[in-house]
Amino acid sequence: MDTDKIKDFFVYNFEKMILVVVIGVSVFLIYSGSQQPVFTADNDPEQLKTKANQVKADIDLDHNDVVIDGEGDSERPSRRPTFDIVAATDRSATRVADSFYKAKNKWVAGTQSGQKIRRKDPLLSPPESLVLTAVASVISVQGSKDATYALMDLEAADPLEKVEKKSRRKKRRSNRGATGEEEGMGEEMMDEMMGEMMGMGAGPGGLGDSTGSDGPTRKFDGKYDFGYRPLTEDKINPVPTFGRFIVGTAVVPYKQIYEQYSLALSDGQGYKPGRDTPMFCDMQIRRADVTGKSVKDLKEEDWVALRWDRKLLTELAAQKWAGFAPEIIPDDYRDDALSLWLPPVLLDDYRSYASHPLIPTLSRAELERQAKAQEEGDDEPKLFNFDGDDESELVSPGSSQTSGGGSMGGMGSMGDMMGDMMGDMEGMGGGMGMGMGMAMMGRGLDANPPEYKLVRFYDFYTDELFDFKLPESPKPGKSYVYSIRYAVDDPNFPRFPAMQPQLNTLDPDVATRVKEMMTNVKTIDDRTKLSKKWSEWSEPSEPVRLPTLEEYYVGPVKAGKMNLWQVAGKEVQYTRDMPTATLATCNFDAKIDAKVPVRIEQLIEGAILSAKADHADVVDPITLEVKKTPPVEYVSGTTIVDIDGGLPLVNTEDLTGPGMILLFDQDGSLHLSDDVSDMEMYRINSYADERGE
């Protein structure tokens, strides 16, 4: 049958096929209906009608009493309201007797009613909580273009031998199904692989070696570099130099001073927030030698004024230092006249003496956001708001909150900053700039001033640090106490003449003082000096002295073995083996301007921390390369008095209890050190990571 015949068949028989389909569906429906059960067989229409009428009657009944009064049980309690709105409405419409609110003693105008409130001198609270820290460290100074330093000429240090780790004998099933021995083997293999990878291409922060033109060079791990990282630029050649100095920190009760300003000035005529709120402008430091004497025996002539004020330290930072360490204190708690620059300390962590225990680590805005988040209980991560309605505030460029790492200390961006600061310094001593006056006029009220402002100052041992003998420089071996005071711009006699308040608005005593100062002003410098209103001196600090040239950090402590003997019915302990300890001693070598670490093992009670070695591995603080020194020998007077701890812990073989060492320092004081507190510094100075410990 060809295609045309098939088409003709469907065309002529299409209606017949549809009829056949309709007849088939009809037969199927008739058959399906015949198989359905009879509805009246199981359901009586009369009964269904009766039930429907009963439900309708139940719905039409009033159930309000049952709903309101309930059933008297816990499942359906009463809902009847107890508040009597009618009685409450009657009470609100009843008048209150106003006899209680009528004034009994009326104010009568007297002799004081027409007088003005005069401006007084605000009280200035002295600085508080003076804390001193003796520091021995290496800082970065500016060298000439072709200047070198001793560490550059030393040869590269040799690679350290890896310490073989003891495998654990006790099998312990891990979460991944491996036993303790298998897991330990896996960790060792991973450490070896990581060591090889780091050795192949480690950068300045790597643990392994890097390949240079002269062969492999060990690099100090950058994660242990806690200090300032110098930036080498065209005009600046950073050179390390060792030195000792004393850092002092204190707090000024800023909120208390702010309130005193408000009490003395806010109600007076011509109140201006830019002038009549605290503006610090200077600070003075004095020191007294208390070697062999008590602080109570000090007289006024015993105090020596120090020269390290803001102006001199700014000149030092601009002309001598190769950068400066990044600031860690939020701007809310600092003032440029009180918090001096942080020196560019290399490698060492300067955070402990850069701040003060009473100064928060978070800014006021961060603290407010943190408190708000705790109140709201919002633990979910905050998503970015594309509408730009975030309430976050941006800090000023170059502030502590936006700086990080060594970038802040770069001298490239420091030149302009120092130029501006030096201009301010000139204004403080001589020419009065318009910038200061504009800053005063632009200042506003602070609704919630911070509790404290940080005071930070230094006393450098210049003979060592800058190779310059200063007569008032502190001397090693002597004990000193310090005292500080600050100055504010006098609100009743400001240094900017345009801000001078009218004499008729001043308190009589204040007006007399201001008139006397006006008669003594001949030049701008005279007004600058007289406009400084000084606080009282702070209480003397605790005695402090320059640190020694030695540091020590406790390492592993091994307990001695004890035997028990029965003597006359009593147990007597007998020490068979003395306890031993390992220490990392660090001696500051002025010849190479570096801290030289030497690891000393098998130290017993009575041992002296003198170190002698064929060589020592020293870190170049500029390049972080590890160099090898010639034979070293350091004589120490520090003696180990007692060793305790280090006993194996129960149910373990490779863990011991904390070890403690009592040392008699070479400066004549006792120090108690332990291996837990010194663990990080011991591992850093003994290169424990490189040795695989």
C-alpha positions as CSV (number, residue, x, y, z in Angstrom):
1,M,0.0,0.0,0.0
2,D,1.5,3.3,-1.0
3,T,1.4,6.6,0.8
4,D,-1.4,8.1,-1.2
5,K,-3.8,5.2,-0.4
6,I,-3.0,5.6,3.3
7,K,-3.8,9.3,3.2
8,D,-7.1,8.6,1.3
9,F,-8.1,6.0,3.9
10,F,-7.7,8.4,6.8
11,V,-9.5,11.2,4.9
12,Y,-12.6,9.1,4.0
13,N,-12.8,7.2,7.3
14,F,-11.9,9.9,9.9
15,E,-15.5,10.4,11.1
16,K,-16.0,6.7,11.5
17,M,-12.9,6.4,13.7
18,I,-14.2,9.3,15.9
19,L,-17.6,7.5,16.3
20,V,-15.9,4.3,17.3
21,V,-13.8,6.1,20.0
22,V,-17.0,7.9,21.4
23,I,-18.9,4.6,21.5
24,G,-16.0,2.9,23.3
25,V,-15.7,5.7,26.0
26,S,-19.5,5.5,26.5
27,V,-19.5,1.8,27.1
28,F,-16.6,2.2,29.6
29,L,-18.5,4.9,31.6
30,I,-21.7,2.8,31.6
31,Y,-19.8,-0.2,32.9
32,S,-17.9,1.9,35.6
33,G,-21.2,3.4,36.8
34,S,-22.8,0.0,37.1
35,Q,-20.0,-1.1,39.4
36,Q,-20.5,1.8,42.0
37,P,-22.4,1.0,45.3
38,V,-26.0,2.3,45.7
39,F,-25.9,5.6,47.8
40,T,-29.3,5.0,49.5
41,A,-28.2,1.5,50.7
42,D,-25.9,3.0,53.3
43,N,-27.3,6.6,53.8
44,D,-30.9,7.3,54.7
45,P,-31.9,10.8,53.3
46,E,-34.2,11.4,56.3
47,Q,-31.4,10.8,58.8
48,L,-29.0,13.1,57.0
49,K,-31.7,15.8,56.9
50,T,-32.2,15.4,60.7
51,K,-28.5,15.7,61.4
52,A,-28.1,18.8,59.3
53,N,-31.0,20.5,61.1
54,Q,-29.4,19.6,64.5
55,V,-26.1,21.2,63.5
56,K,-27.8,24.3,62.2
57,A,-29.7,24.6,65.5
58,D,-26.4,24.2,67.6
59,I,-24.8,26.9,65.5
60,D,-27.6,29.3,66.1
61,L,-27.4,28.9,69.9
62,D,-25.6,31.7,72.0
63,H,-22.3,30.3,73.3
64,N,-20.9,33.6,74.6
65,D,-21.3,32.7,78.3
66,V,-19.4,29.4,77.8
67,V,-16.6,31.1,75.8
68,I,-16.2,34.0,78.3
69,D,-16.6,32.1,81.6
70,G,-14.9,28.9,80.4
71,E,-15.4,25.5,81.8
72,G,-13.5,26.2,85.1
73,D,-10.5,24.0,84.2
74,S,-7.0,24.7,82.8
75,E,-8.0,23.8,79.3
76,R,-10.8,26.4,79.0
77,P,-10.0,29.2,81.5
78,S,-12.3,32.2,82.0
79,R,-11.9,35.1,79.6
80,R,-14.2,37.6,81.4
81,P,-12.3,40.9,81.7
82,T,-11.4,42.2,85.2
83,F,-10.6,45.7,84.2
84,D,-13.5,48.0,84.9
85,I,-13.4,50.6,82.2
86,V,-16.3,52.5,83.5
87,A,-14.7,53.1,86.9
88,A,-11.4,54.0,85.3
89,T,-13.2,56.6,83.2
90,D,-14.8,58.1,86.2
91,R,-11.4,58.3,88.0
92,S,-9.8,60.0,85.0
93,A,-12.5,62.6,85.0
94,T,-12.1,63.5,88.6
95,R,-10.0,66.7,89.3
96,V,-6.8,66.4,91.2
97,A,-6.3,68.7,94.2
98,D,-3.7,71.3,93.2
99,S,-2.9,72.5,96.7
100,F,0.2,70.3,96.8
101,Y,1.6,71.9,93.6
102,K,1.1,75.5,94.6
103,A,4.4,77.4,95.4
104,K,4.6,78.3,99.1
105,N,7.9,80.3,99.1
106,K,7.9,82.7,96.1
107,W,11.2,84.0,94.8
108,V,11.7,87.7,95.5
109,A,14.3,89.7,93.5
110,G,17.2,90.6,95.6
111,T,20.7,92.1,95.3
112,Q,22.1,89.2,93.3
113,S,19.3,89.1,90.6
114,G,20.9,91.6,88.3
115,Q,24.5,90.3,88.4
116,K,26.3,88.3,85.6
117,I,27.8,84.9,86.0
118,R,31.6,85.5,85.8
119,R,34.2,83.3,84.2
120,K,36.4,81.5,86.6
121,D,39.6,79.4,86.2
122,P,38.8,75.7,85.7
123,L,40.5,73.3,88.1
124,L,43.2,71.1,86.4
125,S,43.6,67.6,87.9
126,P,47.2,66.3,87.8
127,P,48.2,63.2,85.8
128,E,47.5,59.9,87.5
129,S,48.8,56.3,87.6
130,L,52.3,56.9,86.3
131,V,53.8,53.6,85.0
132,L,57.5,53.3,84.0
133,T,59.1,50.6,81.9
134,A,62.8,50.0,81.3
135,V,63.4,49.0,77.7
136,A,66.5,47.6,75.9
137,S,66.0,47.2,72.2
138,V,67.3,47.9,68.7
139,I,65.8,50.8,66.8
140,S,66.1,51.9,63.2
141,V,68.0,55.2,62.6
142,Q,68.9,57.0,59.4
143,G,72.2,56.1,57.8
144,S,74.0,57.8,55.0
145,K,73.4,56.6,51.4
146,D,76.4,54.2,51.5
147,A,76.4,53.4,55.2
148,T,76.7,49.8,56.3
149,Y,76.5,48.1,59.7
150,A,78.3,45.3,61.4
151,L,75.6,42.7,60.8
152,M,75.8,43.1,57.1
153,D,79.5,41.9,57.0
154,L,78.7,38.7,58.9
155,E,78.4,35.4,57.0
156,A,75.1,33.7,56.6
157,A,74.1,31.2,59.4
158,D,74.3,27.5,58.8
159,P,71.0,25.5,58.6
160,L,69.9,24.0,61.8
161,E,69.7,20.3,62.4
162,K,66.2,18.9,62.8
163,V,65.4,17.3,66.1
164,E,64.0,13.8,65.7
165,K,60.6,13.6,67.4
166,K,59.9,10.6,69.6
167,S,56.9,8.6,68.4
168,R,54.2,8.0,71.0
169,R,54.1,4.5,72.2
170,K,50.5,4.8,73.5
171,K,48.0,4.1,70.7
172,R,45.1,6.4,70.6
173,R,42.3,6.3,68.1
174,S,41.8,9.6,66.3
175,N,38.7,11.0,64.7
176,R,39.9,9.9,61.3
177,G,40.4,6.3,62.4
178,A,44.2,6.4,62.6
179,T,46.0,5.3,65.7
180,G,48.3,7.6,67.7
181,E,51.4,6.2,66.1
182,E,50.1,6.5,62.6
183,E,48.8,10.0,63.2
184,G,52.2,11.1,64.7
185,M,54.0,9.7,61.6
186,G,51.6,11.6,59.4
187,E,52.4,14.8,61.3
188,E,56.1,14.3,61.0
189,M,55.9,13.6,57.3
190,M,53.8,16.8,56.9
191,D,56.3,18.8,58.8
192,E,59.2,17.5,56.6
193,M,57.2,18.3,53.5
194,M,56.4,21.8,54.7
195,G,60.1,22.3,55.6
196,E,61.2,21.3,52.2
197,M,58.6,23.6,50.5
198,M,59.6,26.5,52.7
199,G,63.2,25.9,52.0
200,M,62.6,25.9,48.2
201,G,61.0,29.3,48.0
202,A,60.5,30.9,51.4
203,G,60.4,34.7,51.5
204,P,61.3,37.1,54.4
205,G,58.6,35.5,56.5
206,G,59.6,31.9,55.8
207,L,60.9,29.3,58.2
208,G,63.3,27.7,55.7
209,D,66.2,28.9,53.6
210,S,66.1,31.1,50.5
211,T,68.6,31.0,47.8
212,G,70.6,34.2,47.1
213,S,73.6,35.1,45.0
214,D,76.0,33.7,47.6
215,G,74.0,30.6,48.4
216,P,71.2,29.6,50.7
217,T,70.3,32.2,53.3
218,R,68.2,31.5,56.4
219,K,65.4,33.9,57.0
220,F,63.7,34.8,60.3
221,D,60.0,33.9,60.5
222,G,58.1,37.1,59.9
223,K,55.3,36.1,62.2
224,Y,57.6,36.6,65.1
225,D,58.5,40.1,64.0
226,F,56.5,42.2,66.5
227,G,58.2,45.5,65.9
228,Y,58.4,48.2,63.2
229,R,59.3,47.0,59.7
230,P,61.6,49.6,58.1
231,L,61.0,50.7,54.5
232,T,64.1,51.2,52.4
233,E,63.7,54.3,50.2
234,D,66.0,56.4,48.0
235,K,66.8,59.0,50.6
236,I,66.6,56.8,53.7
237,N,69.1,54.0,54.5
238,P,67.8,52.3,57.8
239,V,70.6,51.2,60.1
240,P,70.0,49.3,63.4
241,T,71.4,50.7,66.6
242,F,71.0,49.3,70.1
243,G,70.1,51.4,73.1
244,R,68.3,51.6,76.4
245,F,65.6,54.0,77.5
246,I,62.8,54.4,80.0
247,V,59.2,54.7,78.8
248,G,56.6,56.4,81.0
249,T,52.9,56.3,80.6
250,A,50.2,57.9,82.6
251,V,46.6,59.2,82.2
252,V,45.0,62.6,82.4
253,P,41.5,62.5,83.9
254,Y,40.1,64.2,80.8
255,K,36.4,63.7,81.6
256,Q,36.9,65.3,85.0
257,I,38.7,68.2,83.5
258,Y,36.0,68.6,80.9
259,E,33.4,68.8,83.6
260,Q,35.5,71.4,85.5
261,Y,35.7,73.5,82.4
262,S,31.9,73.3,82.0
263,L,31.3,74.4,85.7
264,A,33.7,77.3,85.4
265,L,32.9,78.6,82.0
266,S,29.7,77.3,80.4
267,D,27.3,79.7,82.2
268,G,29.5,82.8,81.6
269,Q,28.9,85.4,79.0
270,G,30.5,84.8,75.7
271,Y,30.9,81.0,76.1
272,K,32.7,79.5,73.0
273,P,33.2,75.7,72.9
274,G,36.4,76.0,70.8
275,R,38.1,78.1,73.4
276,D,36.3,77.0,76.6
277,T,37.0,73.2,76.4
278,P,40.3,71.6,77.3
279,M,43.1,72.1,74.7
280,F,46.4,70.6,75.7
281,C,49.5,72.4,74.5
282,D,52.6,71.2,76.4
283,M,54.0,68.7,78.9
284,Q,56.9,68.8,81.3
285,I,58.9,65.8,82.7
286,R,61.2,65.8,85.7
287,R,63.3,63.1,87.2
288,A,65.0,62.6,90.6
289,D,67.9,60.3,91.5
290,V,66.8,58.1,94.5
291,T,69.8,55.8,94.5
292,G,70.4,55.0,98.2
293,K,67.6,57.3,99.4
294,S,63.9,57.3,99.9
295,V,61.3,59.1,97.8
296,K,60.1,60.8,101.0
297,D,63.5,62.5,101.4
298,L,63.4,64.2,98.1
299,K,63.7,68.0,98.0
300,E,62.7,70.4,95.2
301,E,66.3,70.9,94.2
302,D,66.7,67.1,93.6
303,W,64.4,67.2,90.6
304,V,65.9,67.6,87.1
305,A,63.8,68.8,84.2
306,L,64.1,66.6,81.1
307,R,64.5,68.0,77.6
308,W,62.5,65.2,75.8
309,D,59.4,67.3,75.2
310,R,57.2,67.1,72.1
311,K,59.2,69.6,70.1
312,L,62.6,67.9,70.7
313,L,61.2,64.4,70.1
314,T,59.6,65.4,66.9
315,E,62.9,66.8,65.7
316,L,64.5,63.5,66.7
317,A,61.9,61.5,64.8
318,A,62.3,63.6,61.7
319,Q,66.1,63.9,61.6
320,K,67.4,60.8,63.3
321,W,64.9,58.0,63.3
322,A,64.3,55.9,60.1
323,G,60.5,56.0,60.6
324,F,58.4,55.5,63.7
325,A,56.3,52.6,65.0
326,P,52.6,52.5,64.2
327,E,50.3,53.9,66.8
328,I,48.2,51.3,68.7
329,I,46.0,53.8,70.7
330,P,42.7,55.0,69.2
331,D,42.6,58.7,68.4
332,D,39.9,59.2,71.1
333,Y,42.4,58.7,73.9
334,R,45.4,60.5,72.5
335,D,46.5,64.1,72.2
336,D,49.5,65.2,70.2
337,A,50.8,67.3,73.1
338,L,50.6,64.4,75.6
339,S,51.4,61.2,73.6
340,L,54.8,61.4,72.1
341,W,55.9,59.4,69.0
342,L,56.7,55.7,69.3
343,P,60.3,54.9,68.4
344,P,61.0,52.5,65.5
345,V,61.7,49.5,67.7
346,L,62.8,46.5,65.6
347,L,61.7,42.9,66.1
348,D,60.6,43.5,69.8
349,D,57.0,43.9,70.8
350,Y,56.4,47.5,72.0
351,R,52.7,47.2,72.8
352,S,53.2,46.6,76.5
353,Y,54.7,50.0,77.1
354,A,53.0,52.0,74.4
355,S,49.7,51.9,76.2
356,H,48.4,52.2,79.7
357,P,46.1,49.8,81.7
358,L,43.4,52.5,82.0
359,I,43.3,53.2,78.2
360,P,40.8,51.1,76.2
361,T,42.0,49.3,73.1
362,L,38.8,50.1,71.2
363,S,37.6,53.5,70.1
364,R,34.4,55.0,71.6
365,A,32.5,54.3,68.4
366,E,33.6,50.7,68.4
367,L,32.7,50.3,72.1
368,E,29.2,51.8,71.4
369,R,28.7,49.4,68.5
370,Q,29.8,46.5,70.6
371,A,27.5,47.5,73.5
372,K,24.6,48.0,71.0
373,A,25.2,44.6,69.4
374,Q,25.2,42.9,72.9
375,E,21.9,44.6,73.8
376,E,20.3,43.5,70.6
377,G,21.8,40.1,70.7
378,D,22.8,40.3,67.1
379,D,25.3,37.5,66.5
380,E,24.6,37.3,62.8
381,P,27.3,38.7,60.4
382,K,26.5,42.2,59.2
383,L,25.8,42.4,55.5
384,F,27.0,45.2,53.2
385,N,24.3,47.9,52.8
386,F,24.2,49.0,49.2
387,D,21.9,52.0,50.1
388,G,24.8,53.6,51.9
389,D,22.9,54.1,55.2
390,D,25.5,52.5,57.4
391,E,26.1,54.5,60.6
392,S,29.8,53.7,60.7
393,E,32.2,56.7,60.9
394,L,35.4,57.0,59.0
395,V,38.5,58.0,60.9
396,S,40.9,60.6,59.7
397,P,43.7,59.4,57.3
398,G,46.9,58.4,59.0
399,S,45.2,57.8,62.3
400,S,45.9,54.7,64.5
401,Q,42.7,52.9,63.3
402,T,43.6,53.1,59.6
403,S,47.3,52.4,59.9
404,G,48.8,49.0,59.9
405,G,52.2,47.3,59.8
406,G,55.2,49.3,58.8
407,S,53.5,51.4,56.3
408,M,52.8,54.1,58.8
409,G,56.4,54.5,59.6
410,G,57.6,55.1,56.0
411,M,59.6,58.2,55.7
412,G,58.1,58.9,52.3
413,S,54.8,60.0,53.8
414,M,56.4,61.1,57.0
415,G,58.2,64.1,55.5
416,D,55.1,66.2,54.9
417,M,53.6,65.1,58.2
418,M,56.8,66.1,60.0
419,G,56.9,69.4,58.2
420,D,53.4,70.2,59.4
421,M,54.3,69.2,62.9
422,M,57.5,71.2,62.9
423,G,55.4,74.2,61.8
424,D,53.1,73.7,64.8
425,M,56.2,73.4,67.1
426,E,57.4,76.7,65.8
427,G,54.0,78.2,66.5
428,M,54.2,76.9,70.1
429,G,57.5,78.7,70.7
430,G,57.5,81.6,68.4
431,G,55.2,82.6,65.5
432,M,51.6,82.0,66.3
433,G,50.0,80.4,63.3
434,M,46.5,81.0,62.1
435,G,45.9,77.3,62.0
436,M,45.8,77.1,65.8
437,G,43.2,79.8,66.0
438,M,41.1,78.3,63.3
439,A,41.3,74.9,65.1
440,M,40.1,76.5,68.4
441,M,37.2,78.2,66.7
442,G,36.2,75.0,64.9
443,R,36.0,72.8,67.9
444,G,32.7,71.8,69.4
445,L,31.2,70.2,72.5
446,D,31.8,66.6,73.2
447,A,28.6,65.0,74.6
448,N,30.5,62.0,76.0
449,P,34.2,62.8,76.5
450,P,36.5,59.9,77.2
451,E,37.4,59.1,80.7
452,Y,41.2,59.4,80.2
453,K,43.8,60.7,77.8
454,L,47.1,58.9,77.4
455,V,50.4,60.5,78.5
456,R,53.6,59.0,77.0
457,F,57.2,60.2,77.3
458,Y,60.8,58.9,77.1
459,D,64.1,59.2,78.8
460,F,66.9,58.0,76.5
461,Y,70.3,56.8,77.4
462,T,71.9,58.9,74.6
463,D,75.4,57.6,75.1
464,E,74.4,54.2,73.8
465,L,71.5,55.0,71.5
466,F,72.6,58.1,69.6
467,D,76.3,58.1,70.5
468,F,75.9,61.5,72.1
469,K,76.6,62.4,75.7
470,L,73.8,64.4,77.3
471,P,74.5,65.5,80.9
472,E,71.0,64.8,82.1
473,S,70.9,61.4,80.5
474,P,70.1,58.5,82.9
475,K,73.0,56.4,84.0
476,P,73.0,52.6,84.3
477,G,72.9,51.3,87.9
478,K,71.1,54.3,89.3
479,S,67.4,54.4,90.4
480,Y,65.1,57.2,89.3
481,V,61.6,58.4,90.0
482,Y,59.6,60.6,87.6
483,S,56.9,63.2,87.8
484,I,55.0,64.9,85.0
485,R,52.6,67.8,84.5
486,Y,50.7,69.2,81.5
487,A,49.6,72.6,80.2
488,V,46.4,73.7,78.6
489,D,45.7,76.8,76.6
490,D,44.4,79.2,79.2
491,P,40.7,79.8,78.3
492,N,40.8,83.2,80.1
493,F,44.1,84.2,78.5
494,P,44.4,82.2,75.2
495,R,47.5,82.4,73.1
496,F,45.5,83.6,70.2
497,P,44.6,87.2,70.9
498,A,41.4,87.1,68.8
499,M,40.0,84.6,71.3
500,Q,40.6,86.7,74.4
501,P,37.3,87.1,76.4
502,Q,36.2,90.5,77.6
503,L,37.6,91.5,81.0
504,N,34.2,92.5,82.3
505,T,33.1,88.8,81.9
506,L,35.9,87.5,84.2
507,D,35.8,86.8,87.9
508,P,37.5,89.6,89.9
509,D,40.5,87.3,90.8
510,V,40.8,86.0,87.3
511,A,40.6,89.5,85.8
512,T,43.4,90.7,88.1
513,R,45.6,87.8,87.0
514,V,44.8,88.4,83.3
515,K,45.6,92.1,83.6
516,E,48.9,91.4,85.2
517,M,49.8,89.0,82.3
518,M,48.7,91.5,79.7
519,T,51.2,94.0,81.1
520,N,54.0,91.5,80.9
521,V,53.4,90.6,77.2
522,K,55.9,92.4,75.0
523,T,56.2,89.9,72.2
524,I,54.3,87.0,70.7
525,D,56.7,84.6,72.5
526,D,55.8,86.2,75.8
527,R,52.1,85.6,75.2
528,T,52.7,82.0,74.1
529,K,54.5,81.2,77.4
530,L,52.1,83.0,79.6
531,S,49.0,81.5,77.9
532,K,50.1,78.0,79.2
533,K,48.1,77.1,82.3
534,W,50.0,74.3,84.1
535,S,48.5,71.5,86.2
536,E,50.1,70.3,89.5
537,W,52.9,67.8,89.3
538,S,51.9,64.2,89.5
539,E,52.8,62.0,92.4
540,P,56.4,60.5,92.0
541,S,56.5,57.2,90.3
542,E,57.9,53.9,91.6
543,P,61.7,53.7,91.3
544,V,63.0,52.4,88.0
545,R,66.5,51.9,86.5
546,L,67.9,51.3,83.1
547,P,67.7,47.6,82.2
548,T,70.8,45.3,82.1
549,L,72.3,44.0,78.9
550,E,70.9,40.6,79.5
551,E,67.6,38.8,79.0
552,Y,66.7,35.2,79.7
553,Y,63.8,33.0,78.9
554,V,63.0,29.7,80.6
555,G,62.8,26.6,78.4
556,P,62.1,23.0,79.3
557,V,62.6,22.0,82.9
558,K,63.4,18.5,83.9
559,A,62.6,17.4,87.4
560,G,65.2,15.6,89.5
561,K,64.7,12.1,90.8
562,M,63.8,11.6,94.4
563,N,64.3,8.5,96.6
564,L,62.5,7.9,99.9
565,W,64.3,6.4,102.8
566,Q,62.8,5.1,106.1
567,V,64.8,6.7,108.9
568,A,63.6,6.1,112.5
569,G,60.1,5.3,111.1
570,K,59.9,8.5,109.1
571,E,60.2,9.0,105.3
572,V,63.2,11.2,104.3
573,Q,63.5,12.4,100.7
574,Y,66.9,12.1,99.1
575,T,67.7,13.8,95.8
576,R,69.5,11.4,93.5
577,D,69.5,13.6,90.4
578,M,69.4,17.4,90.5
579,P,66.7,19.1,88.4
580,T,67.9,20.7,85.2
581,A,66.7,23.5,83.0
582,T,67.3,24.9,79.5
583,L,67.4,28.7,79.1
584,A,67.7,31.0,76.1
585,T,70.0,33.9,77.2
586,C,70.1,37.1,75.1
587,N,73.0,39.5,75.5
588,F,73.0,42.9,73.7
589,D,76.2,43.3,71.9
590,A,77.1,46.9,71.2
591,K,79.7,45.9,68.6
592,I,77.1,44.6,66.2
593,D,74.1,46.5,67.6
594,A,72.1,43.3,68.0
595,K,70.6,40.9,70.5
596,V,72.7,37.7,70.5
597,P,70.7,34.6,71.7
598,V,72.6,31.6,73.1
599,R,70.8,28.4,74.2
600,I,72.2,26.9,77.4
601,E,71.3,23.4,78.5
602,Q,71.7,21.3,81.6
603,L,71.6,24.2,84.0
604,I,71.3,23.2,87.7
605,E,70.7,25.1,90.9
606,G,73.6,27.4,91.6
607,A,74.6,27.8,88.0
608,I,75.6,31.2,86.5
609,L,74.1,32.2,83.2
610,S,77.4,32.9,81.5
611,A,77.4,31.9,77.9
612,K,80.2,30.7,75.7
613,A,79.7,29.3,72.2
614,D,81.7,28.8,68.9
615,H,79.1,31.0,67.2
616,A,75.6,32.4,67.6
617,D,72.8,32.9,65.2
618,V,71.7,36.6,65.1
619,V,68.8,38.1,63.2
620,D,69.5,41.1,61.0
621,P,66.5,43.3,62.1
622,I,66.6,45.2,58.7
623,T,66.6,42.2,56.3
624,L,65.5,39.5,58.7
625,E,68.4,37.3,57.5
626,V,70.0,35.1,60.1
627,K,73.7,35.7,60.4
628,K,76.5,33.7,62.1
629,T,78.7,35.5,64.6
630,P,82.3,34.7,65.6
631,P,82.9,32.9,68.8
632,V,81.0,34.6,71.6
633,E,81.5,34.7,75.4
634,Y,79.3,36.6,77.8
635,V,80.0,36.8,81.5
636,S,76.8,37.1,83.6
637,G,76.2,37.6,87.3
638,T,72.7,36.1,87.2
639,T,72.5,32.9,89.3
640,I,69.9,30.2,89.5
641,V,68.7,29.9,93.0
642,D,66.1,27.2,92.7
643,I,64.5,25.0,90.1
644,D,61.0,23.5,90.6
645,G,58.4,21.7,88.6
646,G,58.8,19.8,85.4
647,L,57.2,16.6,86.8
648,P,55.5,14.2,84.3
649,L,51.8,14.5,84.3
650,V,49.6,11.5,85.2
651,N,48.4,9.3,82.4
652,T,50.7,10.8,79.8
653,E,54.3,10.3,78.8
654,D,55.2,13.4,76.8
655,L,53.7,16.2,78.9
656,T,55.2,17.7,82.1
657,G,54.0,20.2,84.6
658,P,55.1,23.8,84.5
659,G,58.6,24.5,85.5
660,M,59.7,27.5,87.6
661,I,63.2,29.0,88.2
662,L,64.1,31.5,90.8
663,L,67.0,33.7,89.7
664,F,69.2,36.2,91.4
665,D,69.6,38.9,88.8
666,Q,72.9,40.7,88.2
667,D,71.3,43.9,89.3
668,G,70.7,42.4,92.7
669,S,67.0,41.5,92.5
670,L,65.1,38.2,92.6
671,H,63.0,37.1,89.6
672,L,60.7,34.2,89.4
673,S,60.3,32.9,85.8
674,D,58.4,29.9,84.4
675,D,58.4,28.0,81.2
676,V,54.8,28.7,80.4
677,S,55.1,32.5,80.4
678,D,58.4,32.4,78.6
679,M,57.5,29.8,76.1
680,E,57.0,32.0,73.1
681,M,60.1,34.1,73.6
682,Y,62.2,31.0,74.4
683,R,61.1,29.3,71.2
684,I,61.8,32.5,69.2
685,N,65.3,33.0,70.6
686,S,66.2,29.3,70.5
687,Y,64.9,28.8,66.9
688,A,62.7,26.0,68.1
689,D,60.5,25.9,65.1
690,E,63.5,25.6,62.7
691,R,64.9,22.8,64.8
692,G,61.6,21.0,64.7
693,E,60.9,21.1,68.5
